[in-house]
Amino acid sequence: MILIIDFGSQFNQLIARRVREYSVYCQIDPPGIDIEYIKSLNPEGIILSGGPSSIYEKKSPKIDKRIFDLKVPVLGICYGMQFMIDAFGGTVKMSKRREYGFAELNIRRNAGLFKGIEKRTQCWMSHGDSIQKLPDGFSITASTENTKIAAAANTKKKLYGLQFHPEVVHTVKGKNMLKTFLFDVCGCKRSWTMKSFADDTTARIKDEVSGKKVILGLSGGVDSSVTALLIHRAIGKKLTCIFVDNGLLRKDEGKKLKETFKKHLRINIRYVNARRQFLEALSGVTDPEKKRKIIGKIFVDVFEVEAGKIKGATFLAQGTLYPDIIESQSAFGGPTSVIKSHHNVGGLPKKMKLNLIEPLKYLFKDEVRLLGKELGLDENLVWRQPFPGPGLAIRIIGEVTPRRLNILREVDAILLEEIRESGYYRKLWQSFAVLLPLKSVGIMGDKRTYENIASIRAVTSKDAMTADWARLPHKLLAKISNRIINEIRGVNRVVYDISSKPPSTIEWE
Ligand code: XMP
């Protein structure tokens, strides 16, 4: 494995993505980790990431310098390089000119890392400080116009430094550099596959749980479904999934999920019909935050009661993903720093005194989908678009009533059918309908109508942090609009949401 030390750069997840794309397992840890822990990981190489600090700041993040005695190759990127050079007695200074953006890299010496790369290539810089003097044993391997020491190496000790960022696409040959580091310098093998992950994790869960019972809150999304499959593979009937039907799901969703898990996958599932409880509590509520709070609280209450019925349960499984963990780890903290709980079942573990199992906590979303495929999860579930915990309640603007839920469910079902049919479903991050608290006048069969307005929302996104409204073909939008207005009683106007995030959000509430 490759250990990545997180000095706080915004590109850290990218480094991990790149390494894993080469089927090499890697892990990101904060600089505060203990040297004994590092030794126990037995890394084949260590990457010190970039970061916003200056190594001369008092509070700048530091890693135990004994990592350089482990005889493990180290690649320092940006701040990581400066840290390494400083540790060996070189000098780092504030440069007169900040260098940010594209730069032409002149490679002076291959030194093992620039194998097969032409002498002049484009790189991406983002730094204030620069290295002024290299310590003994290091030599310059590449320069740019503004930065003489843009790359350096001590090949004898297998220590490499890059002042620029090889992990971003703007460094054209960055991937090659990382690849050479992984395979030629560190001698890694391409052994990280979803099959090996599934096998290792199944064995680990079996060991950890050792015959005890596990509970899992199933939402129907990819993360909790894959978690369920993995744990079921390890412990079979000792796993019980709890699925709370809050009455705010899409059309037929609860039914389909029950069928998939019970009939096809033969996983223990407790289906809890709590629709009435949720709808009664939501009656008369129009404020979006109040809706969310009510739904969150009732979910916890219902889940607790249900979980209490499973005697002898000692573990709670959650589908937490790696980005959640990385984002909540402080660059300056230790491995024990607070970890964000999953927003769908937030607050559960603390109250319930169960031990947490989070088997996906080192995976990225696309890896979870691949793992789902590997474990035989239905294609529809593998590629399911995200669906928010509060469900249709935050897509009905104004009061949530059974009638309005029915209308929205039908509108949404038509929309999804057409989006799937057109081949757009997988290309979109999310596509859904919103019911507005407005009515408008229409004409149908010579008669005046005064009915609801539905809005269509379809966005593209990589991670939901930003999103763009999807440029769906007019023909498709026309078909969706015609079908909705003709087939759904209660809707006489359809509009398309053309706002991006930011400044709008994906959901309307
Ligand atoms: P926004 O609306 O903030 O949404 O742009 C970003 C992403 O998060 C989803 N979302 C939620 N997911 N519980 C969830 O599990 C929630 O309360 C919630 N609110 C928003 C949203 O669907 C989008 O993918």
Boltz pocket constraint, residues with backbone or C-beta under 6 A from the ligand:
constraints:
  - pocket:
      binder: B
      contacts: [[A, 292], [A, 343], [A, 344], [A, 386], [A, 387], [A, 388], [A, 389], [A, 390], [A, 430], [A, 464], [A, 501], [A, 504], [A, 505], [A, 506], [A, 507], [A, 508]]
      max_distance: 6.0
